[in-house]
């Protein structure tokens, strides 16, 4: 059972009382580490200042494709390491060495990226770890962390089984790159692909004109990747960047991965599984501690990734934190937030975790519930032993009078999908590609007007949703394929519409499958394999279960819950099918919405 929590206060108290015994060095030392194939990988090393001679520390590794450091113009006061500065600045004074690595084919490292999260990077991480534990400042204990790409790199390192790796904290990162990121529900998120590709051009190829749209990398004081200490004339970094010109292109690469786990046309062994942590998860030793952190507006499915990691690695010491955050917890996404900057210290939470498992400190963490989650609108934390945090569900039925109720309806209702439906450009999808979103779904009002929608009666009590809602849609279509986009909104008593969450499914992939041991999820699972793709039969009813992205949201007394169905999101997703969008004819008697509730209620 879930229960109210002082989780936020516990983290604040721990962080306040935790000793800060060292200083951050003015600059890190940097060098090249040579890999098995001769490729030189650039690393920055931050060792705590003020330690006794010969002191040894646990080390945190951060593997980044976003530059370990930028070279700055003379006299600049810019932060040279915007991607990782928060980690080095925070952990080094608290007794951790931090090593930041330009992954192969990026920054000052040599090599060429042959794909997104190349398997070569996973092999490199073993050799980097070997190098780290051989250094005089290392006590032989290693952890890994980071946000997004860096978080997945933590998973990859742990999956190698390296004996020095004792704990990882993948933050805001995927478990399945296909379903959690680029193809949620089998639908290609084309906005992410194109925006991220421009970012890669700006960084990998040092084409700085592409960086002007990315707040964290747009400074005119940035002059490409920082050379390592030995590269005094910057000739080596110039050679490395020259090699990066042959890096893969994200738009082309992702187009070749439209079927999950199907290899590239020229390399059958290189697939979406190759670039996803789940496919290597059996290599993670059971004694490796894992902290998974995500937020309710964390991209296309990163919260699913955090939950899937937690549920799958169920023999490991593991913890799951789900907060009111976007990708990287840069913004508190709640419409009722006190400030856009989150008040919760994610780094304090990560510190307590690493102190527990890398420094063997009794922090009390091991005695606490494994899951902490934040309830938006109620603006409160809760805790539970697992996910979902409760067993209560409520079934609501749509009727032909635009209402949702517990009474099963009869008849049919038709809706012609329109290509004009969209979600705007302050959504969960912008931040994951590096854009600076701050007011999430502020313009949601009226967007459901073009959708097929049903509203519940005004709620008689506050009602807490916590988990994955599921729409059981029974409908026929007049096209051979369809993109199905479903939304939940809270319509407050004054008529204000608040986006809660959404679900996406390409009808081609409507067939469900048994979950594999590497993805132990408790919501409908699809393989998205080529042999699972079945065209619709025009006019024939299909029952399709569409899971919504997870949430914890308290609907206020007097508000209505709105369910909306659309045939596209023109702002983010590929149009399916290419021509006329479908007319969707809903069998009302066989369609219902299943809500995960904290307590049993009537609506």
Order of alpha helices (4+ residues) and beta strands (2+ residues): beta-alpha-beta-beta-beta-beta-alpha-beta-alpha-beta-alpha-beta-alpha-beta-alpha-alpha-beta-alpha-beta-alpha-beta-beta-beta-beta-beta-beta-beta-beta-beta-beta-beta-beta-beta-beta-beta
